[in-house]
């Protein structure tokens, strides 16, 4: 049977675009549909604009430091509309690059929503039907707002980059990556930030000591972090939001940002109509090759809810294309994925937390917390944390957790060594680079504790 294309990709984000380009490079005829903007969450309303906002938020501290270092530096007011215009221009530039990279690889782009009509047919919003030998779903995820508060005009990470003006008082709900990163960003930009988190400590799932370190520095920097706290009642009045907390406290805010998790984007795609059953949260179940229970349909990225990070989606898309079109079956190892949380201070992490490692085997923990040279000289009290979790039986480093400036950069390199199976002895053999913060990772001699 002749198909219009060898591959039809639904979704122009990180995973979909990578899969489309690699498949085209393998000689496949490829089409891709994107209903919003090419680039997906990461480029348009996620990692990229977030990181640029992190940079923007760091200048008040940098200027204060500059004074301590002898510069006659003064910080003026932050011009949000000017920053937003520059941000919009940068995102449009990146969107253009995503589009032209795909087109230059020979991918046909449809700027349209696409749904599944049958296992080999996609329906576009204008009614056209397009057939393909394989279909890849890479539709990502979307923010989730708890039911009672949905439709009350509060923001999610989708709207936060598009605000007309910065609020004076912002309430952020949630304690994950997004909530904690935006709490630090807006605090740095001069907004009075309150963060409600329902649990006992933010960043659930990360190493306990690292979480505590991040949270106490955020509080010291001025984020009003209220733990064990959720919204009990929320009312929108003319000027903002009146919020009653479960702790009994009342508060008035100009804006509320829900960062209470994300859900896979599968609503209305037509999957159930094809007999494909989804996970409770809407995720598409796939095997190690990203293939669904319908052999012609594959899925990669956040829509599969495996490890919801851009580089993972890219790897999954690439492995799919190599497997199906490059005659090189490849799977993605989801077991050892480094990541960074761009809070202030940053958290970089790979491998097992101390708690998870201890549940598995006997461990030594090496941990150093110290005031780094750069901020110490500037009179700041910031502390850096470096931690290695080591197997007593094999001496292998099971986890590495870094809290401090540039932790994301440092963990990327530690991830190479740990991915290769480095032992504590390998770290110790490595000559220190002096004076740096990271040298602490190779100079911790005695375990802080063993269990
Ligand atoms: P997370 O799953 O990380 O965090 C969701 C938070 O919302 C948790 O603190 C959760 O609490 C809380 N929550 C969930 N439901 C409710 C509710 N009904 N009421 C109150 N609180 C609730 O999601 P994010 O949205 O922060 O991020 C989504 C994903 O995006 C991340 O998992 C990550 O994979 C990715 N991401 C990665 C970044 C990076 O690499 N730097 C940056 C941003 C996002 P509890 O802990 O109690 O469940």
Boltz pocket constraint, residues with backbone or C-beta under 6 A from the ligand:
constraints:
  - pocket:
      binder: B
      contacts: [[A, 146], [A, 173], [A, 174], [A, 175], [A, 176], [A, 177], [A, 178], [A, 179], [A, 181], [A, 197], [A, 198], [A, 199], [A, 203], [A, 204], [A, 230], [A, 259], [A, 260], [A, 261], [A, 262], [A, 307], [A, 308], [A, 309], [A, 339], [A, 340], [A, 341], [A, 342]]
      max_distance: 6.0
